Amino acid sequence: MPQIDQLPVKTVPRVAGLKLDRRQALSLLAAGVASGLAACSRPDEQIIPYVRMPDRLVPGEPIKFATTLALSGYGRGVLVSSVDGRPIKIEGNPRHPASLGATDVFMEAAVLSLYDPDRSRTTLHEGALAPAEAFGAALVTQNRLLTQRSGEGLRLLTGRVSSPTLLRQIDDLLDRFPKAAWYAYAPADDVNARAGAMLAFGRHLETVPHLGRARVVVALGADPLGHGPDQLRNARGFAERRQPQHDGFSRLYCLEAVPTLTGAKADHRLALRPAIIGEVALAIAKSLGAAVRDPAVPDNLKDLVGKITSDLNSGPASSIVLAGPTLSAETHALVHWINARLNAPLDLIDPVDHTLAGRRPGTLDELVRDLEGGGVDQLVTLGVNPAYDAPADLNFTNASGKAAFRLHVGCYADETAALSNWHVPLSHPLEAWSDLRSIDGTASLVQPLIRPLYRTHTEHELVALLTSGDMASPRDLVRQTWQAQGGADFETWWTRALHDGVIAGSAAAPVRPAEPKLPQIPKPGAASGFQVVLQADPGIWDGSFANNAWLQECPKPLTKQVWGNALALNPEDARQRGVSDGEVVSIRSGEATIDAPVLIEPSAAVGVGSLALGYGRNRAGAIGNGIGCDANRLRTTKNPWAIAEAVIARTGRNQEPLTTQNIVRAADYVSELYPVRKLPDAARTLSSPEEEHAPSLLPEEPPRSGDGYAWAMVIDTSLCIGCNACVVACQAENNVPVVGPEEVARGRDMHWLRVDAYDHGTVADPALGFQPVPCMHCEHAPCEPVCPVAASVHDSEGLNAQVYNRCIGTRFCEANCPYKVRRFNFRGYADGQEYANLGFESYLAQKNPEVTVRARGVMEKCTYCVQRISSARRAAEREDRAIGTDEVRTACQNACPTSAIVFGDVNQNGSSVSRRKSDPRHYALLGHLDTRPRTTYLADVRNPPSFDGDGK
């Protein structure tokens, strides 16, 4: 990590000893005025105005287009706002079943990756710049050889492919070259889940759970609410069952080895080693009548197993069990049997990643065996980076060198590009035509929002070139795929599909397989040593987003760590090994060893540590290089998620993990700041000390607007899953800058919205809850009277406004804010002193023109997205009407997958915000201070089971 004085910041040289007399000063002033006038005159170059304005284009006004973004190969529908041809903001497509109008951090941050100056821009040959014509000539030679040998020696390696068009092209490629082979892998894939389906049904099947129909959910090492391709749909289903005012409030059990978002929201959570979780699954199956061996369940868990079984049987077709990646394939098969017995609310579908001809890709380890056997002459890696993220035991780096022709196609000249003869830059998804399917099989189109910024190509173009030697139009290829479905009036169908962002009726039909087979569950062995559970990172996923500064600086929900990963240890494990927070330890598994700092995590099971993937990159780019440690070096093909018999040793070094805040664990603070109700008490009104107003010198009532609007926000903590989508959405919408790791280490952070985490459990049994905290927009705002220049003022509609050009940086407002939601630009984070390459010109295209970019020395904070309020007001004035009920939606509100955040006019009786304010769970944060915040909350509601004993 560079030192602070090595940061690439712009500096203004000082001229020592410069002295001016009055005459010289006036001369320079006159010259400055003249140059300023020249800058405002007509440019020398000829400029051509629009003769006919393009349809729907109004300069400066955003236009939204529907498209699709992928995560681990699965599509999620989005709406992209474009201003003057520049994509600047991404929101969810409410018509798409995988997003339902919401976003996650990866979708929000995709727009920043579009403008990343580290993206690959041109063709490389042996690491040097090469003309595209030279690559074309080389490919023609290879194509001629392939034609002569029917494709023998050609191996295509992709990620998970759900694009119907790309799958059709792969069919064409393999038809033309029948001796070629196709392989695929996804670093974050659950290989045991697929193997479990094969054991249970004898065929590949995907499970699509419906949490909105489940009254009882049992997560066995699974994290359906955690980050992933299906997070948004699962979160929405979960939220539908967490409304205390409705019947059917769900109960969520979670047995897990390491903390997850699902565990944080569980009504009953228990930290156990993966082997014990497998035995609990066996006990549940046996209680339901399975003819299996006796489970080796500890006595203190038998009451819990009995209660879980009782709840699972409580209603027909309303209970579901989910298994996670650390459990064996046999346990996954057993869970299929349990769900079949329960008639669980789920669909089983054929996987979307096979071709129309029924071809399925081989595995990465099969490809490595081909390479080592000398049977590969041409290796084409398409959009993947196995040199970095393949399991270490495959030794892909050495194996790939045995192919004479190695072509890498990717957005970055990454670790795999460095091993290849040729590298071709891949277009960003916002620059490309394509199509994708979601996990449930729903297809949607991918359309470009902008012409490619660099000389890049799409996957479709490269496969077409590889197949026939000719470059094809990606748009034409996609249209050919859907021509038959479009029917006689294809153009109308095509226009509708592009407009809606989803192809109606394209979801996969559920299959009805035979009764799942009970697997043979091996007897448990002796208790193994220390285990390390690997997890996809909630910010940079599998490393694909390592060069995205928004995601590097987005606090991890459960630890608040940024800019790196750490080995999370239970306090007991740390005590036994004599290590503490920030101490660097070595982690050894077999012949692999990595070093990582320690982060004490009370929610981890004893004997189990956790470590995030995605770090330790050396060819990610200026943002992602050299951050954290590479956990992939511990992975094996057989055990990609759980590293058994790991050896932890002290190194004598320290490296404090960077965190933006602490988890609140003090019981007194938690009870006051984060009220939690059990379901039977949810209808009881909370005490409201804020209503007993203390004497104040401020006006009893805030100023009222002539139009009668009073903006407010209510956040339901029972629904918040801590996913951070709101944090990154706010950053994208409001031009919130990144400060970098050195500034975070100084305690500085610029996020307008943070998500506080509260531990409302016990020392032995932690239980986390989440509370998003934007500006409170207090009616009695403590920040306003202390500002000497009236930069912090109250407007007539209830907004606590910040006037940037008045602010002189005294920070009195920040000191007087009890909620600590104000952020100060200690440096020019967005104005000349940007971190790493964030000051490069390409990033300017992402900025929202409706929001000021703040300079050094200015205070900033949440504005309730005042630019969106202004836009709605202008639209209402043009149409001579009032702003509609719930018409204004903030960026954080739109992003939230559970609808935990609502915003609107509290004076409108039918508005969502006014209804929530009448909820008996409603409370104001620090209400006793009489700040009268417009941002308020609903208390968390949990539905824990009752036990005769302690249930542990």
Secondary structure in CASP SS format (residue, H / E / C, confidence):
PFRMAT SS
TARGET T0000
AUTHOR 0000-0000-0000
METHOD secondary structure of the structure
MODEL  1
M C 1.00
P C 1.00
Q C 1.00
I H 1.00
D H 1.00
Q H 1.00
L C 1.00
P C 1.00
V C 1.00
K C 1.00
T C 1.00
V C 1.00
P C 1.00
R C 1.00
V C 1.00
A C 1.00
G C 1.00
L C 1.00
K C 1.00
L C 1.00
D C 1.00
R H 1.00
R H 1.00
Q H 1.00
A H 1.00
L H 1.00
S H 1.00
L H 1.00
L H 1.00
A H 1.00
A H 1.00
G H 1.00
V H 1.00
A H 1.00
S H 1.00
G H 1.00
L H 1.00
A H 1.00
A H 1.00
C C 1.00
S C 1.00
R C 1.00
P C 1.00
D C 1.00
E C 1.00
Q C 1.00
I C 1.00
I C 1.00
P C 1.00
Y C 1.00
V C 1.00
R C 1.00
M C 1.00
P C 1.00
D C 1.00
R C 1.00
L C 1.00
V C 1.00
P C 1.00
G C 1.00
E C 1.00
P C 1.00
I E 1.00
K E 1.00
F E 1.00
A E 1.00
T E 1.00
T E 1.00
L E 1.00
A E 1.00
L E 1.00
S C 1.00
G C 1.00
Y E 1.00
G E 1.00
R E 1.00
G E 1.00
V E 1.00
L E 1.00
V E 1.00
S E 1.00
S E 1.00
V E 1.00
D C 1.00
G C 1.00
R E 1.00
P E 1.00
I E 1.00
K E 1.00
I E 1.00
E E 1.00
G E 1.00
N C 1.00
P C 1.00
R C 1.00
H C 1.00
P C 1.00
A C 1.00
S C 1.00
L C 1.00
G C 1.00
A C 1.00
T C 1.00
D C 1.00
V H 1.00
F H 1.00
M H 1.00
E H 1.00
A H 1.00
A H 1.00
V H 1.00
L H 1.00
S H 1.00
L H 1.00
Y C 1.00
D C 1.00
P C 1.00
D C 1.00
R C 1.00
S C 1.00
R C 1.00
T C 1.00
T C 1.00
L E 1.00
H E 1.00
E C 1.00
G C 1.00
A E 1.00
L E 1.00
A C 1.00
P C 1.00
A H 1.00
E H 1.00
A H 1.00
F H 1.00
G H 1.00
A H 1.00
A H 1.00
L H 1.00
V H 1.00
T H 1.00
Q H 1.00
N H 1.00
R H 1.00
L H 1.00
L H 1.00
T H 1.00
Q H 1.00
R C 1.00
S C 1.00
G C 1.00
E C 1.00
G C 1.00
L E 1.00
R E 1.00
L E 1.00
L E 1.00
T E 1.00
G C 1.00
R C 1.00
V C 1.00
S C 1.00
S C 1.00
P H 1.00
T H 1.00
L H 1.00
L H 1.00
R H 1.00
Q H 1.00
I H 1.00
D H 1.00
D H 1.00
L H 1.00
L H 1.00
D H 1.00
R H 1.00
F C 1.00
P C 1.00
K C 1.00
A C 1.00
A E 1.00
W E 1.00
Y E 1.00
A E 1.00
Y C 1.00
A C 1.00
P C 1.00
A C 1.00
D C 1.00
D C 1.00
V H 1.00
N H 1.00
A H 1.00
R H 1.00
A H 1.00
G H 1.00
A H 1.00
M H 1.00
L H 1.00
A H 1.00
F H 1.00
G C 1.00
R C 1.00
H C 1.00
L C 1.00
E E 1.00
T E 1.00
V E 1.00
P E 1.00
H C 1.00
L H 1.00
G H 1.00
R H 1.00
A C 1.00
R C 1.00
V E 1.00
V E 1.00
V E 1.00
A E 1.00
L E 1.00
G C 1.00
A C 1.00
D C 1.00
P C 1.00
L C 1.00
G C 1.00
H C 1.00
G C 1.00
P C 1.00
D C 1.00
Q H 1.00
L H 1.00
R H 1.00
N H 1.00
A H 1.00
R H 1.00
G H 1.00
F H 1.00
A H 1.00
E H 1.00
R C 1.00
R C 1.00
Q C 1.00
P C 1.00
Q C 1.00
H C 1.00
D C 1.00
G C 1.00
F C 1.00
S C 1.00
R E 1.00
L E 1.00
Y E 1.00
C E 1.00
L E 1.00
E E 1.00
A C 1.00
V C 1.00
P C 1.00
T C 1.00
L H 1.00
T H 1.00
G H 1.00
A H 1.00
K H 1.00
A C 1.00
D C 1.00
H E 1.00
R E 1.00
L E 1.00
A E 1.00
L C 1.00
R C 1.00
P H 1.00
A H 1.00
I H 1.00
I H 1.00
G H 1.00
E H 1.00
V H 1.00
A H 1.00
L H 1.00
A H 1.00
I H 1.00
A H 1.00
K H 1.00
S H 1.00
L C 1.00
G C 1.00
A C 1.00
A C 1.00
V C 1.00
R C 1.00
D C 1.00
P C 1.00
A C 1.00
V C 1.00
P C 1.00
D H 1.00
N H 1.00
L H 1.00
K H 1.00
D H 1.00
L H 1.00
V H 1.00
G H 1.00
K H 1.00
I H 1.00
T H 1.00
S H 1.00
D H 1.00
L H 1.00
N C 1.00
S C 1.00
G C 1.00
P C 1.00
A C 1.00
S C 1.00
S E 1.00
I E 1.00
V E 1.00
L E 1.00
A E 1.00
G C 1.00
P C 1.00
T C 1.00
L C 1.00
S C 1.00
A H 1.00
E H 1.00
T H 1.00
H H 1.00
A H 1.00
L H 1.00
V H 1.00
H H 1.00
W H 1.00
I H 1.00
N H 1.00
A H 1.00
R H 1.00
L H 1.00
N C 1.00
A C 1.00
P C 1.00
L E 1.00
D E 1.00
L E 1.00
I E 1.00
D C 1.00
P C 1.00
V C 1.00
D C 1.00
H C 1.00
T C 1.00
L C 1.00
A C 1.00
G C 1.00
R C 1.00
R C 1.00
P C 1.00
G E 1.00
T C 1.00
L H 1.00
D H 1.00
E H 1.00
L H 1.00
V H 1.00
R H 1.00
D H 1.00
L H 1.00
E H 1.00
G C 1.00
G C 1.00
G C 1.00
V C 1.00
D C 1.00
Q E 1.00
L E 1.00
V E 1.00
T E 1.00
L E 1.00
G C 1.00
V C 1.00
N C 1.00
P H 1.00
A H 1.00
Y H 1.00
D H 1.00
A C 1.00
P C 1.00
A H 1.00
D H 1.00
L H 1.00
N C 1.00
F H 1.00
T H 1.00
N H 1.00
A H 1.00
S H 1.00
G C 1.00
K C 1.00
A C 1.00
A C 1.00
F E 1.00
R E 1.00
L E 1.00
H E 1.00
V E 1.00
G E 1.00
C C 1.00
Y C 1.00
A C 1.00
D C 1.00
E H 1.00
T H 1.00
A H 1.00
A H 1.00
L C 1.00
S C 1.00
N C 1.00
W E 1.00
H E 1.00
V E 1.00
P E 1.00
L E 1.00
S C 1.00
H C 1.00
P H 1.00
L H 1.00
E H 1.00
A C 1.00
W C 1.00
S E 1.00
D E 1.00
L E 1.00
R E 1.00
S C 1.00
I C 1.00
D C 1.00
G C 1.00
T C 1.00
A E 1.00
S E 1.00
L E 1.00
V E 1.00
Q C 1.00
P C 1.00
L C 1.00
I C 1.00
R C 1.00
P C 1.00
L C 1.00
Y C 1.00
R C 1.00
T C 1.00
H E 1.00
T C 1.00
E H 1.00
H H 1.00
E H 1.00
L H 1.00
V H 1.00
A H 1.00
L H 1.00
L H 1.00
T H 1.00
S H 1.00
G C 1.00
D C 1.00
M C 1.00
A C 1.00
S C 1.00
P H 1.00
R H 1.00
D H 1.00
L H 1.00
V H 1.00
R H 1.00
Q H 1.00
T H 1.00
W H 1.00
Q H 1.00
A H 1.00
Q H 1.00
G H 1.00
G C 1.00
A C 1.00
D C 1.00
F H 1.00
E H 1.00
T H 1.00
W H 1.00
W H 1.00
T H 1.00
R H 1.00
A H 1.00
L H 1.00
H H 1.00
D H 1.00
G C 1.00
V C 1.00
I C 1.00
A C 1.00
G C 1.00
S C 1.00
A C 1.00
A C 1.00
A C 1.00
P C 1.00
V C 1.00
R C 1.00
P C 1.00
A C 1.00
E C 1.00
P C 1.00
K C 1.00
L C 1.00
P C 1.00
Q C 1.00
I C 1.00
P C 1.00
K C 1.00
P C 1.00
G C 1.00
A C 1.00
A C 1.00
S C 1.00
G C 1.00
F C 1.00
Q E 1.00
V E 1.00
V E 1.00
L E 1.00
Q E 1.00
A C 1.00
D E 1.00
P C 1.00
G C 1.00
I C 1.00
W E 1.00
D C 1.00
G C 1.00
S C 1.00
F C 1.00
A C 1.00
N C 1.00
N C 1.00
A H 1.00
W H 1.00
L H 1.00
Q H 1.00
E C 1.00
C C 1.00
P C 1.00
K C 1.00
P C 1.00
L C 1.00
T C 1.00
K C 1.00
Q E 1.00
V C 1.00
W C 1.00
G C 1.00
N C 1.00
A C 1.00
L E 1.00
A E 1.00
L E 1.00
N C 1.00
P H 1.00
E H 1.00
D H 1.00
A H 1.00
R H 1.00
Q H 1.00
R H 1.00
G C 1.00
V C 1.00
S C 1.00
D C 1.00
G C 1.00
E E 1.00
V E 1.00
V E 1.00
S E 1.00
I E 1.00
R E 1.00
S E 1.00
G C 1.00
E C 1.00
A E 1.00
T E 1.00
I E 1.00
D E 1.00
A E 1.00
P E 1.00
V E 1.00
L E 1.00
I E 1.00
E C 1.00
P C 1.00
S C 1.00
A C 1.00
A C 1.00
V C 1.00
G C 1.00
V E 1.00
G E 1.00
S E 1.00
L E 1.00
A E 1.00
L C 1.00
G C 1.00
Y C 1.00
G C 1.00
R C 1.00
N C 1.00
R C 1.00
A C 1.00
G C 1.00
A C 1.00
I C 1.00
G C 1.00
N C 1.00
G C 1.00
I C 1.00
G C 1.00
C C 1.00
D C 1.00
A H 1.00
N H 1.00
R H 1.00
L H 1.00
R C 1.00
T C 1.00
T C 1.00
K C 1.00
N C 1.00
P C 1.00
W C 1.00
A E 1.00
I E 1.00
A C 1.00
E C 1.00
A C 1.00
V E 1.00
I E 1.00
A E 1.00
R E 1.00
T E 1.00
G E 1.00
R E 1.00
N E 1.00
Q C 1.00
E C 1.00
P C 1.00
L C 1.00
T E 1.00
T C 1.00
Q C 1.00
N C 1.00
I C 1.00
V E 1.00
R C 1.00
A C 1.00
A H 1.00
D H 1.00
Y H 1.00
V H 1.00
S H 1.00
E H 1.00
L H 1.00
Y C 1.00
P C 1.00
V E 1.00
R E 1.00
K E 1.00
L H 1.00
P H 1.00
D H 1.00
A C 1.00
A C 1.00
R C 1.00
T C 1.00
L C 1.00
S C 1.00
S C 1.00
P H 1.00
E H 1.00
E H 1.00
E C 1.00
H C 1.00
A C 1.00
P C 1.00
S C 1.00
L C 1.00
L C 1.00
P C 1.00
E C 1.00
E C 1.00
P C 1.00
P C 1.00
R C 1.00
S C 1.00
G C 1.00
D C 1.00
G C 1.00
Y C 1.00
A C 1.00
W E 1.00
A E 1.00
M E 1.00
V E 1.00
I E 1.00
D E 1.00
T C 1.00
S C 1.00
L C 1.00
C C 1.00
I C 1.00
G C 1.00
C C 1.00
N C 1.00
A H 1.00
C H 1.00
V H 1.00
V H 1.00
A H 1.00
C H 1.00
Q H 1.00
A H 1.00
E H 1.00
N C 1.00
N C 1.00
V C 1.00
P C 1.00
V C 1.00
V C 1.00
G C 1.00
P H 1.00
E H 1.00
E H 1.00
V H 1.00
A H 1.00
R C 1.00
G C 1.00
R C 1.00
D C 1.00
M C 1.00
H C 1.00
W C 1.00
L C 1.00
R E 1.00
V E 1.00
D E 1.00
A E 1.00
Y E 1.00
D E 1.00
H C 1.00
G C 1.00
T C 1.00
V C 1.00
A C 1.00
D C 1.00
P C 1.00
A C 1.00
L E 1.00
G E 1.00
F E 1.00
Q E 1.00
P E 1.00
V E 1.00
P C 1.00
C C 1.00
M C 1.00
H C 1.00
C E 1.00
E C 1.00
H C 1.00
A C 1.00
P C 1.00
C C 1.00
E C 1.00
P C 1.00
V C 1.00
C C 1.00
P C 1.00
V C 1.00
A C 1.00
A C 1.00
S E 1.00
V E 1.00
H E 1.00
D C 1.00
S C 1.00
E C 1.00
G C 1.00
L C 1.00
N E 1.00
A E 1.00
Q E 1.00
V C 1.00
Y C 1.00
N C 1.00
R C 1.00
C C 1.00
I C 1.00
G C 1.00
T C 1.00
R C 1.00
F H 1.00
C H 1.00
E H 1.00
A H 1.00
N H 1.00
C C 1.00
P C 1.00
Y C 1.00
K C 1.00
V C 1.00
R C 1.00
R E 1.00
F E 1.00
N C 1.00
F C 1.00
R C 1.00
G C 1.00
Y C 1.00
A C 1.00
D C 1.00
G C 1.00
Q C 1.00
E C 1.00
Y C 1.00
A C 1.00
N C 1.00
L C 1.00
G C 1.00
F C 1.00
E H 1.00
S H 1.00
Y H 1.00
L H 1.00
A H 1.00
Q H 1.00
K C 1.00
N C 1.00
P C 1.00
E C 1.00
V C 1.00
T C 1.00
V C 1.00
R C 1.00
A C 1.00
R C 1.00
G C 1.00
V C 1.00
M E 1.00
E E 1.00
K C 1.00
C C 1.00
T C 1.00
Y C 1.00
C C 1.00
V H 1.00
Q H 1.00
R H 1.00
I H 1.00
S H 1.00
S H 1.00
A H 1.00
R H 1.00
R H 1.00
A H 1.00
A H 1.00
E H 1.00
R H 1.00
E C 1.00
D C 1.00
R C 1.00
A C 1.00
I C 1.00
G C 1.00
T C 1.00
D C 1.00
E C 1.00
V C 1.00
R C 1.00
T C 1.00
A H 1.00
C H 1.00
Q H 1.00
N H 1.00
A H 1.00
C C 1.00
P C 1.00
T C 1.00
S C 1.00
A C 1.00
I E 1.00
V E 1.00
F E 1.00
G E 1.00
D E 1.00
V C 1.00
N C 1.00
Q C 1.00
N C 1.00
G C 1.00
S C 1.00
S H 1.00
V H 1.00
S H 1.00
R H 1.00
R H 1.00
K H 1.00
S C 1.00
D C 1.00
P C 1.00
R C 1.00
H E 1.00
Y E 1.00
A C 1.00
L C 1.00
L C 1.00
G H 1.00
H H 1.00
L H 1.00
D C 1.00
T C 1.00
R C 1.00
P E 1.00
R C 1.00
T E 1.00
T E 1.00
Y E 1.00
L E 1.00
A C 1.00
D E 1.00
V E 1.00
R E 1.00
N C 1.00
P C 1.00
P C 1.00
S C 1.00
F C 1.00
D C 1.00
G C 1.00
D C 1.00
G C 1.00
K C 1.00
END
